[in-house]
Amino acid sequence: MPVLGVIGVAGTLFALGLGWSVLSLERARVNEDFEASAREHGAALETGWSEQFHAVDTLATVFITSEEVTREEFGRASERILARHPSIRALEWVPRVPAAQRQAFVEDARRDIPGYAIVDRAPDGGLRPVGHRHVYYPIHYVEPLESNREALGFDPAGNDARNEALQRSARTGTLAVSEATPLVQDDPRQTALLVFSPVYAHSAPTATTDQRVEALEGLAEGVFMVDALIADSLSATESHGIALNVFAMDDGTRKAIGAYRPDGAPLPWYTGGMPEERTWEWSVGGRMFRAVVSPVGLPYAYDLRAPLAVFLLALLLTGSVVGVIGLLMQRERRMRVVAELRQDQLQHQATHDSLTGLVNRGAFELRLEGALESAVREGVVYSLCYMDLDEFKLVNDIHGHQAGDDLIRQIVGRLTTHMREGDVFSRLGGDELGVLLSDCSAEEGRRIAQNLQAVINEYRFQYEDQTVAVGVSIGVTEINAQTTSVGTALGQADAACNIAKEQGRNRVHVFRTGDSVSDQFRSQMLWAAELRQALDENRLELLGQRIVPTREDDGEDMLEVLVRMRDRNGELVAPGVFIPAAERYNLMSSVDRWVIDRALQAKDAMGARQSVWCINLSGHSLGEDGLFEHISELLSTHRVSPREICFEITETAVVRSLSRAERFVGQLRRIGCLVALDDFGSGMSSFTYLKHLPVDFLKIDGAFVRNIQNSRMDRAMVHAIQQIANELGIRTIAEYVETATAQNEVRTLGVHYVQGYYLGRPEPLETLRSRQYGVVPPATGQ
């Protein structure tokens, strides 16, 4: 009897557990289906609203492409749009009417619409004539006319919500959506979304906000009833069992503006519970919206039939249940062991580098925090070493990432054997390693760092049939009671490491507050901060320097675009001051993007067609992800032909990654851009790069040109470069032409273009604009 009781209890418990498992599967299935459906509905709303709102842009093009649009033309255009978008309540034309033109505008409108007046809504909900304003925005055309006649003459700018969207569209030149607002042609309790698209005067400049406001002729307006908008967007979506509530997310609060709730039958008896609601957010026309998707019926109710059937069947198979329970318990034990092993593995992965097995940066910083606490509490002194392998990038670029990984592993393996007990060795990322030396002063840390440097210098990396010598730059800083934070310690060690690299690499430098090298480094840090602020405050300026053909048949003048910075006092700062800081602190990509954008914008504004402008690209930007697409988009935005832009890259930029440079140059030339190799001849592999880079110009390094009239060696170098260029069909540019003699020398050698102070100093682009670039006379003298 006790055995049967145990079996019965066990069978019942098993049946309950099995039924619950089936129910969990059912819940997971329904939750997954509902999650997918919620995403589908949210995406349908986002896509549908965007497509329907952009119908207003289509209406705006009618006014943009025509000098004058009659009421009949407006009606025909609106009819086509309304046929495709039945959710649109009304399409309207809202002209901009200055106060001085109000009377004439109203009289003209009354010829077609007797009794036409400019009105807005009174506090009691009725309509009243609009008082004096500087500018009016009355609805002049509206379709369908019969159901929206009351809207004629209504000025949407009289309401803050409508006026905000109207003004935002006018200022930005883009589609703008208003807050939910009552309509003049309906019960004021009904609300809709108003969508505005600006129309500017033909040929008027619209580059700035003030220009757009001044050029505004009016706005195309669409009136969308939210419930109809929701239903139309979901028309192609299976919405059975789904309800939606749509909210406007203005100022961090949500406001209900519409809903969709299909008719549904009561839930069957065998269902119980439904998934939690889901949300979907999207932005359109400068507004953020949120859809809350809720299940309200089949197929998103949990079906209890299968769990009940399993439970009843399990009760009938009580004897089998005991055996199944034993198997499940055994399986559970195995899973627990696996989970514990997996947990240990995950914990190790979270704190250790997968390539080397060393503690990772996060775990290392925790050890640094402990060292800082010990230094403050107990007076213990530590040394922090920051190590950067000097040849790692070269190995990576030449042999590939697998070789780089092998190099890191082998270096770490050698250094590990020289670590003291209690020291913490970490891979901080890439080719950067860190060592925390306990109970160690800065001088002792220097000695240990030099020993580690010697270990690496003795090592030779073997890969395939090549041998590579490896160096290391090490920065050392002391952690003591005066160290303020982990970030400070890492920053000092990193700074010392950078100083070691700048002093020739493969050496050790100890950070000390107050020494001249550290002060110089700190100065660059300050210039980097100043440059960041200058970028934010738009304090960079563009200058241009002429590039002149040596012969009439070589082509027209070109222009090199140069960048300068204004400090906070308005003084001009030369690039030699802030560019090194930009390169050290990874700001060159931002500077390059700023220069490209402003240069193309200026070229478009100046109308300097057919002339080629040369823009410099740094090594940090060359091949940067997304830069090519950014350049293509800016060329289109500013209406500049790619054949009018030449991008200059230096040999030092190419040597960073020849493969990426080759790919990037190929992309630029495929769309029609020109490419120049700058400072040509300054490196040891100049001619080698010509085998891989299909460039259009070679800019001969100015070191060979400045004193060419007095140096046979310089003249021979320029002659050799010109001969190679002629063989390859590449045009040449001589830089630093500062005298008439130098100009004659390079012309005699066949150089195609010259550039330098003799031809003209760099000038602000605004000055060149006033001279109408292309007819600037050459300068005389240096």
TORTI-166180 format. One record per residue (C-alpha): x, y, z; residue in three letters. Coordinates in steps of 0.05 Angstrom, whole numbers, plus 5000, padded with zeros to 4 digits. Each point is the difference from the previous one (the first is absolute). Example, Ala and Ser with C-alpha at 12.3 -4.5 7.8 and 13.67 -1.06 7.14 Angstrom:
<sites>
524649105156Ala;502750694987Ser;
</sites>
This chain:
<sites>
500050005000Met;505450515017Pro;503449834934Val;493650124961Leu;499050655038Gly;507150214983Val;498849814927Ile;493350365000Gly;503050635030Val;506049964954Ala;495449884940Gly;495750595018Thr;506050455010Leu;502949764934Phe;493450134964Ala;499850705028Leu;507250134980Gly;499049724930Leu;493650394990Gly;503650635023Trp;505749874952Ser;495149934942Val;496650645022Leu;506850355002Ser;501349774929Leu;493250254979Glu;501350675034Arg;506850054967Ala;496949854932Arg;494550515008Val;504750525029Asn;504749904941Glu;494250064949Asp;497450615035Phe;506950325004Glu;500849904924Ala;493050274987Ser;501350605044Ala;506450164963Arg;496449914934Glu;494550485021His;504950515027Gly;504149974937Ala;493750064958Ala;498050635038Leu;506950304993Glu;500449854926Thr;492850184986Gly;500350675037Trp;506450194965Ser;497349834931Glu;493550365011Gln;503150625031Phe;504950054942His;494050074954Ala;500150725024Val;507050074970Asp;497049764935Thr;494850555004Leu;505550515015Ala;503749804936Thr;493950254960Val;501650715026Phe;507549914995Ile;499849804926Thr;495050534979Ser;500450765001Glu;492650055018Glu;495049455020Val;492750134987Thr;494349735042Arg;498349514944Glu;507249754996Glu;500149925075Phe;493549614997Gly;502649524947Arg;506549885038Ala;496349905065Ser;495049524968Glu;505749544979Arg;503150015069Ile;493449895037Leu;498549414955Ala;506449665023Arg;499450215073His;492849955025Pro;502150165071Ser;501450724983Ile;494350455026Arg;502150604959Ala;505650284957Leu;501250755006Glu;504350564972Trp;502250505053Val;503450614969Pro;504350485040Arg;496650685000Val;503750605030Pro;495750515037Ala;500950524945Ala;497049514949Gln;494149765042Arg;494650454971Gln;502149874927Ala;500449255014Phe;493049975031Val;496950414943Glu;503249554948Asp;497649385037Ala;492850265003Arg;499650004924Arg;499849235004Asp;497249925071Ile;494950535021Pro;500650205073Gly;507249735005Tyr;503450265063Ala;506249835041Ile;497549695066Val;502249595059Asp;496449655057Arg;497150415057Ala;500349765073Pro;492749764995Asp;501749554942Gly;497150444946Gly;503650384945Leu;502250735003Arg;503850474954Pro;507549995013Val;502950625033Gly;506250364976His;506249564989Arg;506450114961His;498749384957Val;493749584987Tyr;499449284977Tyr;492749934976Pro;497549374966Ile;499050204928His;498649344964Tyr;496949385031Val;497849334973Glu;495049685005Pro;496750695000Leu;492849825019Glu;501749645065Ser;505550505019Asn;497150674978Arg;500150285071Glu;507649944999Ala;500850534945Leu;503350615029Gly;501849655066Phe;506950205024Asp;503449395034Pro;505350465030Ala;495050255051Gly;500949365040Asn;506749875035Asp;500249264982Ala;498450124926Arg;504550614996Asn;505949625031Glu;499749474945Ala;498850524945Leu;506050415022Gln;504449395010Arg;498649774929Ser;501450704972Ala;506650065039Arg;502849314986Thr;497449894929Gly;497349325020Thr;493549655014Leu;497150195068Ala;494349675040Val;495950395050Ser;497349785068Glu;493049704999Ala;495450604988Thr;492650144989Pro;497550154930Leu;496150624980Val;495649604953Gln;497849495053Asp;497949945072Asp;505750335039Pro;500349375044Arg;502549614940Gln;507550044990Thr;504649884941Ala;507350054981Leu;502050574954Leu;506049884954Val;503650594967Phe;504950014942Ser;503350674981Pro;500150324932Val;505350524987Tyr;500750534946Ala;503149754936His;507650104996Ser;500150325070Ala;505949775045Pro;497849535055Thr;506649785032Ala;498850345067Thr;494050065046Thr;499350754987Asp;500349894925Gln;494649465004Arg;495450445042Val;501150594952Glu;498849564937Ala;493749655027Leu;494050074953Glu;495449545039Gly;498949295023Leu;496449394975Ala;495949725057Glu;496849325010Gly;494749855053Val;500149285026Phe;494749725047Met;504049545045Val;495249415004Asp;499349994924Ala;507550064993Leu;501049405046Ile;494849584963Ala;502950174932Asp;507149835023Ser;497649325026Leu;495649844940Ser;505049494973Ala;501549705068Thr;496449425033Glu;497250345062Ser;495449465028His;500649995076Gly;504250645003Ile;498250685029Ala;504250624994Leu;500350665038Asn;504450554970Val;503150545043Phe;503850644983Ala;506450035042Met;500850755009Asp;504650295053Asp;501049325032Gly;492549895012Thr;495349584960Arg;493350244974Lys;494849524970Ala;498350224928Ile;496949384967Gly;498349275007Ala;498349384960Tyr;495649455030Arg;496949484955Pro;493449655015Asp;501149325032Gly;496249415028Ala;500449825074Pro;505849555019Leu;498549255002Pro;499749645067Trp;506649634989Tyr;504250634998Thr;503450345057Gly;504550625001Gly;503550394945Met;506950304988Pro;501950685027Glu;499250604955Glu;505850234956Arg;502250694978Thr;502950284936Trp;502950704993Glu;501650394937Trp;501550714979Ser;497250374939Val;499650734984Gly;503650205064Gly;495049645045Arg;500849365041Met;494249515003Phe;498949365039Arg;495349434983Ala;497749555057Val;498049334971Val;495449575043Ser;497149304989Pro;492449985004Val;498249314974Gly;501949394960Leu;505149814977Pro;503750355057Tyr;496449665059Ala;503549425034Tyr;496749344980Asp;499249555062Leu;497549384964Arg;506849684988Ala;502450115072Pro;493549725028Leu;500449394954Ala;507149875020Val;498350065074Phe;494249504994Leu;504049514960Leu;505750035050Ala;495249825056Leu;498149374962Leu;507349814992Leu;502050065073Thr;504749414998Gly;503850294940Ser;500450685033Val;504749765055Val;505049754949Gly;499450644959Val;501150415063Ile;506449625015Gly;502550134929Leu;498250735006Leu;503650065067Met;506249694969Gln;499550474942Arg;499250595047Glu;506249805038Arg;504049984935Arg;497350684980Met;501950285068Arg;507149764993Val;500350284929Val;497150665024Ala;505250055055Glu;505649854952Leu;497050504951Arg;499550525055Gln;507349915018Asp;501750054926Gln;495950634991Leu;503050325062Gln;506949854974His;498250284931Gln;497250635032Ala;506650165035Thr;505249724953His;502350134929Asp;498049424954Ser;506450054958Leu;505350015054Thr;496549765063Gly;502350635037Leu;495250425041Val;496250494956Asn;499650755006Arg;493749995044Gly;503149525050Ala;506650384998Phe;496550655018Glu;496849655060Leu;507049795022Arg;502350724991Leu;494350245044Glu;502249525054Gly;507250254993Ala;497750725006Leu;496149845064Glu;506149645029Ser;504550594983Ala;495350495035Val;498549555060Arg;506749665012Glu;505050434963Gly;502049444952Val;503350244936Val;498749684932Tyr;502650104930Ser;495749954938Leu;503149824933Cys;496450154935Tyr;503049614941Met;498950104925Asp;503249524950Leu;503550424946Asp;499649524942Glu;493249695012Phe;496250404947Lys;505449864948Leu;499349245012Val;492450074997Asn;500150394935Asp;505149574965Ile;498449305025His;492850065023Gly;496449965067His;501849275012Gln;507350195001Ala;498450585046Gly;496449535048Asp;505949524999Asp;504850585016Leu;495850225060Ile;499649295027Arg;507549884994Gln;501950675031Ile;495349895058Val;502749305010Gly;507250275006Arg;498250585046Leu;495849565046Thr;506149615021Thr;503450655023His;494250255044Met;501050045075Arg;495349645047Glu;494250475015Gly;500750424937Asp;493850074956Val;501149914925Phe;494450224953Ser;498350094927Arg;496750684996Leu;498049934927Gly;503249914931Gly;507650045009Asp;499650345068Glu;502149635064Leu;499950235072Gly;503949785062Val;498350195072Leu;506349935042Leu;498649955075Ser;504550325053Asp;504050334945Cys;502450734993Ser;500450364933Ala;507549894995Glu;499449265016Glu;494349984949Gly;504750304948Arg;505149455013Arg;494849454994Ile;497150324937Ala;507050034969Gln;500949265015Asn;493349854966Leu;502250434941Gln;506449594995Ala;496049354999Val;495950264941Ile;506150274963Asn;503549325004Glu;493949674969Tyr;499249904925Arg;493149864971Phe;500249454948Gln;494249974951Tyr;500349564939Glu;506950164970Asp;500950695030Gln;503050255065Thr;497650645034Val;503650375056Ala;495150285051Val;500850615045Gly;495750275056Val;498650705027Ser;498650005075Ile;497150555044Gly;500949955075Val;496350395054Thr;500049945076Glu;493549875037Ile;500250295071Asn;495650355050Ala;500050634956Gln;497249634939Thr;492950254992Thr;496649464959Ser;501049384956Val;498750444939Gly;505650475021Thr;504949425009Ala;498349694932Leu;500250694967Gly;507050145028Gln;502649324980Ala;497050074931Asp;502950704993Ala;506949745020Ala;499349444948Cys;498250504946Asn;506050425019Ile;504449384994Ala;497349884931Lys;501150724979Glu;507249995026Gln;501749444951Gly;496049395024Arg;502949385034Asn;501650355065Arg;497450125070Val;497450675026His;498050165072Val;494450515009Phe;502050575046Arg;495750615011Thr;503750644981Gly;505249744951Asp;500350344932Ser;497949394959Val;493949885043Ser;498350744996Asp;500449974924Gln;495549405000Phe;495250365047Arg;500150594951Ser;497749544944Gln;494549745045Met;497750725010Leu;500350144926Trp;495949374988Ala;494750265049Ala;500250684965Glu;499249674932Leu;494049605025Arg;496750645024Gln;501850354935Ala;496649454961Leu;493850075044Asp;500050764993Glu;501750004925Asn;506550395011Arg;503849664943Leu;501150404936Glu;501649814928Leu;505450334958Leu;501849884928Gly;506650024964Gln;500550014924Arg;503249454959Ile;502150284933Val;501649634935Pro;506950114972Thr;497450014929Arg;493450234971Glu;498449314971Asp;500949665068Asp;493150235024Gly;496850525045Glu;502050245069Asp;498549535058Met;499250165074Leu;502549645062Glu;495350075060Val;503750115066Leu;497250035072Val;501650485056Arg;497150095070Met;497950625038Arg;501649985074Asp;495250275053Arg;503050704991Asn;498749994925Gly;507349904982Glu;501749554941Leu;503749365020Val;504649664949Ala;498749264986Pro;507049825025Gly;497550155070Val;493449625004Phe;500749464947Ile;505149595041Pro;495250005058Ala;494349804953Ala;504149414974Glu;502149775070Arg;492950035028Tyr;496349724940Asn;496650654980Leu;502550024928Met;494149614974Ser;495350535029Ser;504350564971Val;500349664931Asp;492449914998Arg;499150735021Trp;504750244944Val;496749574947Ile;493050235018Asp;501850745003Arg;504349984938Ala;494649684957Leu;494950485029Gln;504550594983Ala;501449754930Lys;492649934986Asp;498650705029Ala;505850324960Met;497849684935Gly;507249814985Ala;498249504947Arg;505249654957Gln;505650195048Ser;503149435041Val;500550085075Trp;505049585038Cys;498149765070Ile;504949655048Asn;498349345033Leu;504049775061Ser;502449305013Gly;494949935056His;494350114951Ser;502749604942Leu;495549394990Gly;495950175063Glu;493549625001Asp;494450424972Gly;504550574974Leu;499149824926Phe;492549985008Glu;500350675038His;504050324943Ile;495149734947Ser;494150285039Glu;503350695008Leu;501650034926Leu;492749884984Ser;497550475055Thr;504350584978His;499249874925Arg;507449944987Val;502749574943Ser;505049475024Pro;504650214943Arg;500850685034Glu;502849705065Ile;507049725010Cys;501649665066Phe;507350055023Glu;503049435040Ile;507149975027Thr;505049444998Glu;499649955076Thr;492549894993Ala;501149454948Val;505249635042Val;494949925056Arg;496349504957Ser;501649934927Leu;494249524987Ser;494950475031Arg;502950594963Ala;499749624934Glu;492849805012Arg;497950715021Phe;503650344941Val;496549514953Gly;493250185029Gln;501350754991Leu;502449934929Arg;494149554980Arg;495250575016Ile;504350504962Gly;504150335055Cys;507350164988Leu;505549775047Val;506950315013Ala;505849685038Leu;502750575043Asp;507250115024Asp;502449514947Phe;507249805007Gly;500450125075Ser;499749255016Gly;504349414983Met;494549634962Ser;497150574959Ser;500749674932Phe;497449335028Thr;493350325017Tyr;498950194927Leu;499549264983Lys;493949945045His;496750695001Leu;496750264935Pro;500950745016Val;498950604954Asp;505350485029Phe;506749965035Leu;501550595046Lys;507650025002Ile;502550105071Asp;501850735011Gly;506749805030Ala;502449864928Phe;497150644971Val;501550555050Arg;507550034982Asn;499849664932Ile;503950564966Gln;506049885046Asn;499949245008Ser;501749504946Arg;497449445044Met;493250335008Asp;499650144925Arg;501849274985Ala;494649755048Met;494650444968Val;502349794931His;499549265019Ala;493150095030Ile;497750374938Gln;502649454954Gln;496349465039Ile;493750424999Ala;500450104925Asn;500749254989Glu;493949875043Leu;495850574972Gly;499750365067Ile;500050765006Arg;504950325050Thr;499550595047Ile;506250345030Ala;498950285070Glu;503850565036Tyr;501350404937Val;502350655033Glu;504150344945Thr;499550124925Ala;506449604992Thr;497049395033Ala;493850064956Gln;504350024937Asn;504149415023Glu;494049545011Val;496750244936Arg;506349814962Thr;499949305031Leu;492849914974Gly;496150085065Val;492750144984His;497850445059Tyr;503450445052Val;497850235069Gln;503250455051Gly;500750705029Tyr;502750274933Tyr;493349844968Leu;495850225059Gly;499249905075Arg;494149635030Pro;493850455004Glu;493249925034Pro;494849694955Leu;495650615012Glu;505450434968Thr;500549534941Leu;492450014994Arg;500050774996Ser;505249954944Arg;496049474964Gln;505449465000Tyr;502749854932Gly;502350714982Val;504550135060Val;506550334975Pro;506549665020Pro;503850315058Ala;506650344987Thr;506049835043Gly;500149555061Gln;
</sites>
